Amino acid sequence: MDIPASAYIPADYVPFEAAKIDLHRRIALAPDAESLARVASEIEDRFGELPQPVHALVRVQGLRLRLRAVGARQAAARTGRVIIGPVTLDSAGMRALRDGVEGALYSTADNLISVPSPSDPLERIDAAIAALDAIITPVPVA
């Protein structure tokens, strides 16, 4: 993943090194979005509201889980766009992407999804997540 973001557990949030290592491990090993949400909730219950870097760490892992779910190997910020791929979409998937994310493009030649990239790193991660969510759970056609 090549979307620079400040994603870590600050020492002033969790002052114990062993606890920080354990939390990093639990976040990285969360097998699905539900488990990841539970870990984040447990961290918040124990240490208080998630600071920005911890929130980013959880979002980065959420993006990794979604990439894995669609078989993609990369997500990268490039010149005003976030590129995700390779992803094979059928016509329903392309429609779901187009309807779910404004400005999203899909290249059938390269099997790449491209979405507009905000300047904020966390918003870039969220843009990639939104694109993947659109194709993971396509909106049914009426």
Backbone as numpy.savetxt, mean C-alpha at the origin, in Angstrom:
# Nx Ny Nz CAx CAy CAz Cx Cy Cz
9.82 -2.28 -3.80 8.97 -1.12 -3.80 9.87 0.11 -3.80
9.59 1.01 -4.69 10.42 2.20 -4.84 9.56 3.46 -4.71
8.93 3.58 -3.54 8.18 4.79 -3.20 8.76 5.27 -1.88
9.68 6.23 -1.94 10.33 6.68 -0.71 9.32 7.20 0.31
9.42 6.67 1.52 8.56 7.12 2.61 9.31 6.92 3.92
9.08 7.80 4.84 9.69 7.70 6.16 8.82 6.76 7.00
9.17 5.46 6.98 8.35 4.43 7.62 9.19 3.66 8.63
8.96 3.95 9.90 9.74 3.31 10.97 9.02 3.53 12.29
9.54 2.93 13.35 8.99 3.11 14.69 9.97 3.99 15.47
9.58 5.24 15.75 10.49 6.17 16.44 10.80 5.73 17.87
12.01 6.04 18.30 12.45 5.70 19.65 11.63 6.41 20.73
11.12 7.60 20.42 10.32 8.29 21.43 8.89 7.75 21.50
8.50 6.92 20.56 7.17 6.28 20.58 7.27 4.92 21.28
8.27 4.13 20.92 8.54 2.84 21.56 10.02 2.87 21.97
10.29 3.15 23.24 11.68 3.36 23.66 12.50 2.07 23.81
11.88 0.92 23.79 12.59 -0.34 24.01 12.93 -0.98 22.67
14.21 -1.20 22.43 14.68 -1.74 21.15 14.05 -3.10 20.84
13.98 -3.96 21.83 13.40 -5.29 21.62 11.93 -5.18 21.20
11.22 -4.26 21.81 9.80 -4.07 21.46 9.67 -3.53 20.04
10.55 -2.60 19.66 10.52 -2.06 18.28 10.79 -3.17 17.27
11.76 -4.00 17.54 12.08 -5.11 16.63 10.89 -6.05 16.51
10.27 -6.36 17.63 9.10 -7.24 17.62 7.94 -6.63 16.83
7.71 -5.34 16.99 6.63 -4.67 16.26 6.91 -4.64 14.77
8.15 -4.36 14.39 8.52 -4.41 12.97 8.26 -5.81 12.41
8.66 -6.82 13.16 8.46 -8.21 12.72 6.98 -8.53 12.56
6.18 -8.14 13.53 4.73 -8.43 13.47 4.07 -7.72 12.29
4.48 -6.49 12.03 3.93 -5.76 10.89 4.34 -6.44 9.59
5.61 -6.77 9.47 6.11 -7.39 8.23 5.52 -8.77 7.98
5.18 -9.49 9.04 4.67 -10.85 8.88 3.14 -10.95 8.85
2.46 -9.81 8.93 0.99 -9.84 8.86 0.59 -10.46 7.52
-0.18 -11.55 7.55 -0.49 -12.27 6.31 -1.58 -11.63 5.45
-2.37 -10.74 6.05 -3.46 -10.12 5.29 -3.83 -8.78 5.93
-4.70 -8.05 5.24 -5.06 -6.70 5.69 -5.73 -6.72 7.06
-6.54 -7.74 7.32 -7.23 -7.84 8.61 -6.22 -8.02 9.75
-5.26 -8.89 9.55 -4.22 -9.11 10.57 -3.39 -7.85 10.77
-3.07 -7.18 9.68 -2.30 -5.94 9.77 -3.06 -4.88 10.56
-4.35 -4.77 10.32 -5.19 -3.81 11.06 -5.21 -4.15 12.54
-5.27 -5.44 12.86 -5.25 -5.86 14.27 -3.92 -5.48 14.93
-2.82 -5.70 14.24 -1.51 -5.34 14.79 -1.44 -3.83 15.03
-1.88 -3.05 14.05 -1.86 -1.59 14.19 -2.73 -1.14 15.37
-3.88 -1.77 15.52 -4.77 -1.44 16.63 -4.13 -1.80 17.98
-3.46 -2.94 18.04 -2.77 -3.33 19.27 -1.65 -2.35 19.61
-0.91 -1.92 18.60 0.17 -0.95 18.82 -0.42 0.34 19.36
-1.50 0.80 18.76 -2.14 2.04 19.20 -2.67 1.90 20.63
-3.28 0.76 20.95 -3.78 0.53 22.31 -2.65 0.56 23.34
-1.51 0.02 22.95 -0.39 -0.09 23.90 0.43 1.19 24.02
0.67 1.87 22.87 1.60 2.99 22.88 0.97 4.35 22.58
-0.30 4.37 22.22 -0.97 5.62 21.90 -1.12 5.80 20.40
-1.70 6.92 20.03 -1.96 7.21 18.61 -0.70 7.01 17.77
-0.89 6.37 16.62 0.25 6.10 15.74 0.83 7.39 15.20
2.14 7.62 15.40 2.76 8.79 14.77 2.90 8.52 13.26
3.15 9.58 12.51 3.23 9.49 11.05 4.14 8.38 10.55
5.36 8.21 11.08 6.24 7.16 10.54 5.69 5.74 10.76
4.99 5.51 11.87 4.40 4.19 12.13 3.20 3.98 11.22
2.41 5.02 11.07 1.27 4.94 10.13 1.79 4.60 8.73
2.88 5.23 8.33 3.48 4.97 7.01 3.97 3.52 6.93
4.57 3.02 7.98 5.05 1.64 8.01 3.90 0.66 7.79
2.79 0.91 8.44 1.61 0.05 8.29 1.06 0.16 6.87
1.02 1.37 6.31 0.51 1.55 4.93 1.43 0.87 3.92
2.74 0.95 4.13 3.69 0.29 3.23 3.43 -1.22 3.23
3.25 -1.80 4.41 2.97 -3.23 4.47 1.62 -3.55 3.83
0.64 -2.67 4.00 -0.66 -2.87 3.33 -0.50 -2.88 1.82
0.36 -2.01 1.31 0.63 -1.99 -0.13 1.31 -3.29 -0.56
2.27 -3.75 0.21 2.96 -5.01 -0.12 1.97 -6.18 -0.19
1.05 -6.22 0.77 0.05 -7.29 0.78 -0.82 -7.24 -0.49
-1.20 -6.04 -0.90 -2.03 -5.90 -2.10 -1.24 -6.26 -3.36
0.03 -5.86 -3.40 0.87 -6.22 -4.55 0.94 -7.74 -4.67
1.14 -8.39 -3.56 1.20 -9.85 -3.55 -0.12 -10.46 -4.02
-1.24 -9.86 -3.59 -2.56 -10.40 -3.94 -2.83 -10.38 -5.44
-2.25 -9.42 -6.16 -2.47 -9.34 -7.61 -1.29 -9.89 -8.40
-0.28 -10.39 -7.70 0.88 -10.96 -8.37 1.86 -9.94 -8.91
1.76 -8.69 -8.46 2.67 -7.64 -8.92 3.98 -7.71 -8.14
5.04 -7.28 -8.78 6.36 -7.29 -8.13 6.91 -5.90 -7.85
6.25 -4.86 -8.38 6.82 -3.54 -8.16 5.75 -2.47 -8.01
6.11 -1.47 -7.27 5.37 -0.22 -7.17 6.45 0.85 -7.06
6.40 1.82 -7.96 7.46 2.83 -7.99 6.89 4.19 -8.34
7.44 5.22 -7.73 7.08 6.60 -8.06 7.98 7.05 -9.19
7.36 7.49 -10.28 8.10 7.94 -11.46 7.44 9.18 -12.05
8.13 10.26 -12.15 7.73 11.48 -12.84 6.21 11.74 -12.79
5.72 11.99 -11.61 4.32 12.37 -11.47 3.33 11.21 -11.51
3.82 9.97 -11.55 2.94 8.80 -11.60 3.46 7.73 -10.64
2.58 6.88 -10.19 2.96 5.67 -9.48 2.70 4.53 -10.45
3.73 3.71 -10.66 3.66 2.59 -11.60 3.60 1.30 -10.79
2.67 0.41 -11.18 2.47 -0.86 -10.48 2.48 -1.97 -11.52
3.22 -3.04 -11.24 3.17 -4.12 -12.20 4.11 -5.26 -11.86
4.17 -6.23 -12.69 3.22 -6.45 -13.77 1.89 -6.97 -13.23
0.83 -6.53 -13.85 -0.53 -6.95 -13.48 -1.29 -7.23 -14.77
-1.92 -8.38 -14.85 -2.73 -8.70 -16.02 -4.19 -8.42 -15.70
-4.77 -7.51 -16.46 -6.18 -7.15 -16.25 -7.01 -7.55 -17.45
-8.19 -8.09 -17.19 -9.14 -8.32 -18.27 -9.98 -7.05 -18.42
-10.97 -7.08 -19.30 -11.76 -5.86 -19.54 -12.49 -5.41 -18.29
-12.97 -6.34 -17.46 -13.65 -5.96 -16.23 -12.68 -5.29 -15.26
-11.46 -5.81 -15.17 -10.45 -5.21 -14.31 -10.05 -3.82 -14.77
-9.92 -3.66 -16.10 -9.58 -2.33 -16.64 -10.70 -1.34 -16.36
-11.94 -1.79 -16.49 -13.09 -0.92 -16.22 -13.11 -0.56 -14.74
-12.88 -1.53 -13.86 -12.86 -1.27 -12.42 -11.78 -0.26 -12.07
-10.61 -0.40 -12.68 -9.52 0.54 -12.44 -9.90 1.94 -12.91
-10.39 2.03 -14.13 -10.77 3.33 -14.70 -11.87 4.00 -13.86
-12.87 3.20 -13.43 -13.97 3.76 -12.65 -13.58 4.06 -11.21
-12.58 3.32 -10.69 -12.21 3.47 -9.29 -11.18 4.52 -8.99
-10.34 4.84 -10.00 -9.24 5.78 -9.75 -9.15 6.77 -10.91
-9.43 8.01 -10.61 -9.37 9.06 -11.64 -7.94 9.18 -12.18
-7.81 9.18 -13.48 -6.52 9.36 -14.12 -5.69 8.09 -14.21
-6.26 6.94 -13.82 -5.53 5.68 -13.89 -5.42 5.23 -15.34
-4.27 4.66 -15.67 -4.02 4.12 -17.00 -3.53 2.69 -16.86
-3.79 1.89 -17.90 -3.29 0.52 -17.92 -2.65 0.26 -19.28
-1.43 -0.22 -19.26 -0.71 -0.56 -20.49 -0.79 -2.06 -20.70
-1.53 -2.48 -21.72 -1.62 -3.92 -22.01 -0.29 -4.45 -22.55
0.48 -3.61 -23.18 1.77 -4.04 -23.73 2.76 -4.39 -22.62
2.75 -3.60 -21.54 3.70 -3.80 -20.44 3.07 -4.43 -19.19
1.73 -4.53 -19.19 0.99 -5.00 -18.00 1.29 -4.13 -16.78
1.26 -2.82 -17.01 1.54 -1.87 -15.94 0.34 -0.96 -15.70
0.08 -0.71 -14.43 -0.91 0.28 -14.01 -0.15 1.54 -13.68
-0.71 2.67 -14.07 -0.11 3.96 -13.79 -1.19 4.87 -13.23
-0.93 5.47 -12.08 -1.89 6.40 -11.47 -1.18 7.71 -11.14
-1.93 8.81 -11.12 -1.31 10.09 -10.76 -0.66 10.00 -9.38
0.50 10.63 -9.27 1.28 10.56 -8.04 1.27 11.90 -7.32
0.65 11.95 -6.15 0.75 13.17 -5.34 2.20 13.39 -4.91
2.52 14.57 -4.40 3.89 14.84 -3.99 4.23 14.24 -2.62
3.24 14.09 -1.76 3.47 13.53 -0.43 3.69 12.02 -0.53
4.77 11.50 0.07 5.07 10.06 -0.03 3.94 9.15 0.46
3.31 9.50 1.58 2.23 8.67 2.09 1.03 8.69 1.14
0.78 9.83 0.52 -0.31 9.91 -0.45 0.02 9.10 -1.70
1.30 8.97 -2.05 1.69 8.10 -3.16 1.35 6.65 -2.84
1.67 6.24 -1.62 1.35 4.88 -1.20 -0.16 4.68 -1.24
-0.91 5.66 -0.75 -2.37 5.57 -0.77 -2.92 5.51 -2.19
-2.28 6.22 -3.13 -2.72 6.17 -4.53 -2.52 4.78 -5.11
-1.40 4.15 -4.79 -1.15 2.78 -5.25 -2.14 1.82 -4.61
-2.41 1.99 -3.33 -3.38 1.14 -2.63 -4.76 1.29 -3.26
-5.16 2.51 -3.56 -6.48 2.74 -4.17 -6.59 2.02 -5.51
-5.54 2.08 -6.31 -5.56 1.40 -7.61 -5.69 -0.10 -7.44
-4.93 -0.65 -6.51 -4.99 -2.10 -6.28 -6.32 -2.51 -5.68
-6.85 -1.69 -4.77 -8.16 -2.00 -4.20 -9.25 -2.02 -5.28
-9.12 -1.14 -6.25 -10.11 -1.08 -7.34 -10.13 -2.38 -8.14
-8.97 -2.99 -8.32 -8.95 -4.22 -9.13 -9.08 -5.49 -8.30
-8.77 -5.40 -7.00 -8.92 -6.58 -6.13 -10.40 -6.83 -5.87
-11.13 -5.76 -5.61 -12.56 -5.88 -5.38 -13.30 -5.02 -6.38
-13.39 -5.50 -7.62 -14.06 -4.69 -8.64 -15.52 -4.43 -8.30
-15.96 -3.24 -8.65 -17.36 -2.87 -8.44 -18.20 -3.64 -9.46
-19.26 -4.35 -9.00 -20.08 -5.09 -9.94 -20.76 -4.18 -10.96
-20.86 -4.69 -12.17 -21.51 -3.93 -13.24 -23.00 -4.20 -13.16
-23.80 -3.11 -13.12 -25.25 -3.26 -12.99 -25.90 -3.62 -14.32
